């Protein structure tokens, strides 16, 4: 790590976020599972863990994505009669 990274981290005093209800729910779940008392500590820990995982690298397993497209509802009314209509 260079000095630029260290300076940015040490100079940052506060970060304000507007979060969604889903983020709030997930953060509370994370706090309970890790026994973290404050939201700021939970965000710091989660960010640190994500950084450690990304630094390790390795292979990604996308097998969980298989078949996800099949679960989407099919469009009843077609927007185009044929592929030729896409380009006209």
C-alpha positions as CSV (number, residue, x, y, z in Angstrom):
1,X,0.0,0.0,0.0
2,X,1.2,3.4,-0.9
3,X,1.1,6.6,1.1
4,X,-1.9,7.8,-0.9
5,X,-4.1,5.0,0.4
6,X,-2.9,5.6,4.0
7,X,-3.6,9.3,3.8
8,X,-7.1,8.8,2.4
9,X,-8.0,6.4,5.2
10,X,-6.4,8.4,8.0
11,X,-7.8,11.7,6.8
12,X,-11.4,10.5,6.4
13,X,-13.4,11.5,9.5
14,X,-17.0,10.7,8.6
15,X,-19.0,9.1,5.8
16,X,-22.7,9.7,5.6
17,X,-24.9,7.2,3.7
18,X,-28.5,7.1,2.7
19,X,-29.5,3.5,2.9
20,X,-32.4,1.4,1.8
21,X,-34.6,-0.6,4.1
22,X,-33.0,-3.7,2.7
23,X,-29.5,-2.5,3.5
24,X,-30.6,-1.6,7.0
25,X,-32.1,-5.1,7.5
26,X,-28.9,-6.8,6.2
27,X,-26.7,-4.6,8.4
28,X,-28.7,-5.5,11.5
29,X,-28.4,-9.2,10.5
30,X,-24.7,-8.8,10.1
31,X,-24.4,-7.0,13.4
32,X,-26.2,-9.8,15.2
33,X,-24.2,-12.6,13.6
34,X,-20.9,-10.9,14.4
35,X,-21.9,-9.5,17.8
36,X,-21.0,-6.0,16.7
37,X,-22.6,-3.2,18.7
38,X,-22.4,-0.2,16.4
39,X,-23.4,0.3,12.8
40,X,-20.1,2.1,11.9
41,X,-18.1,-0.8,13.3
42,X,-20.2,-3.3,11.3
43,X,-19.7,-1.4,8.1
44,X,-16.0,-1.2,8.7
45,X,-15.7,-4.9,9.5
46,X,-17.8,-5.9,6.4
47,X,-15.7,-3.7,4.2
48,X,-12.5,-5.1,5.6
49,X,-13.8,-8.7,5.1
50,X,-14.8,-7.9,1.5
51,X,-11.4,-6.4,0.8
52,X,-9.7,-9.5,2.2
53,X,-11.8,-11.8,0.1
54,X,-11.1,-9.8,-3.0
55,X,-7.4,-9.6,-2.4
56,X,-7.2,-13.4,-2.1
57,X,-8.6,-13.8,-5.7
58,X,-9.2,-17.3,-6.8
59,X,-11.9,-18.9,-8.9
60,X,-15.5,-17.8,-8.8
61,X,-18.3,-20.3,-8.7
62,X,-21.2,-19.1,-10.9
63,X,-23.0,-22.4,-10.8
64,X,-25.7,-20.8,-8.6
65,X,-26.7,-18.6,-11.6
66,X,-27.6,-21.6,-13.7
67,X,-31.3,-21.5,-14.6
68,X,-32.0,-18.1,-13.2
69,X,-33.1,-16.8,-16.6
70,X,-35.7,-19.6,-16.8
71,X,-37.4,-18.3,-13.6
72,X,-38.2,-15.0,-15.2
73,X,-41.7,-14.6,-16.5
74,X,-42.1,-15.0,-20.2
75,X,-43.5,-12.0,-22.1
76,X,-47.0,-12.9,-23.4
77,X,-47.1,-10.2,-26.1
78,X,-44.1,-10.0,-28.3
79,X,-42.7,-6.6,-29.1
80,X,-41.3,-7.7,-32.4
81,X,-42.8,-10.3,-34.9
82,X,-39.3,-11.4,-36.1
83,X,-35.7,-10.5,-35.7
84,X,-35.9,-8.4,-38.9
85,X,-38.3,-6.1,-37.0
86,X,-35.5,-5.3,-34.5
87,X,-33.4,-3.6,-37.2
88,X,-36.1,-1.7,-39.1
